[in-house]
Amino acid sequence: MKKIVGIRFKPAGKIYHFESGAFVLKQGDQVVVETEQGLGVGTVVSPPTTNQPNESGRPLKKVFRLANDKDFRQKEKNTQNEKTAHNYALKCINQIGLKMNLFAVESTFDASKLTFFFTSEGRVDFRQLVKMLVKRFGVRIEMRQVGIRNQAKMCGGLGRCGRKLCCSSFIDKFEPVSIRMAKEQGLSLNPTKISGQCGRLMCCLTFEFETYRQLKKKFPKVGAIVTTRNGKGRVVRHNVVGNCVAIRLENGPEVEVSLKDIVI
């Protein structure tokens, strides 16, 4: 029976599945695996199991070996090369006058290819830049334009909550976020309060949306006329966490009433 292990190459990155073979692996182990880009070093995030489904439907590649000191030194060397390539590329971009925001460079494990990540408002003709980079580094060059949310995920940072950005710490796949989610949770619709570092709606709006949606099914709708011990009134606001609603009574004052004290 084949054992399948989950491996991640970046923090909060996608989990890829490989055959563990005869290796005895545990969570946190560093391993060298064969990828479409050649060999790569990843971290075991889910121990080997026979119950892990193969979603791709294609034969899984095997773990090549456990990472050793030589592999770690190669990773450090690649990191230095990435910094050098990033600084040089920025100089070239300013020299040519390209309208692009270069924010990251990644090297393959064998240093045979450099990928440059950037954002831009439109299409960019970077052919001259690629020629300059190939001449300087003598390796394959790939320019990859990504969205602003991907930039935030790759660069990281702190959110308005004071914690590390969710996308760069544990979210491995972006989910659609809409303004309706903020409305459903009774949040301020001020864009500056519900937008993340990337300028898009905060990913955390999705975390409790479904819970709020389910809880609010037992609440009378805003605008409904209800009867309470204080008399009749109109529902003006929900307090889902407190399990109560704010009601404007017919004689004027606004009161907060528990759900159990309401007769619709």
Buried (B, 14 or more C-beta within 10 A) or exposed (E): EEBBBBBBBEBBBEEBBBBBBEBEBEEEBBBBBEBEEEBBBBBBBBBBEEEBEEEEEEEBBBBBEBBEEEBEEBBEEBEEBBEEBBEBBEEBBEEEEBEBBBBBBBBBBEBEBBBBBBBBEEEBEBEEBBEBBEEBBEBEBEBEBBEBBBBBBBBBEEBEEEEBBBBBEEBBEBEEBEEEBBEBBEBEEEEEEBEBBBEBBBBBBBEBBEEBBEBBEEBBEEEBEBEBEBEEBBBEEBBBEEEBBBBBBEEEEEBEBEBEEBEE
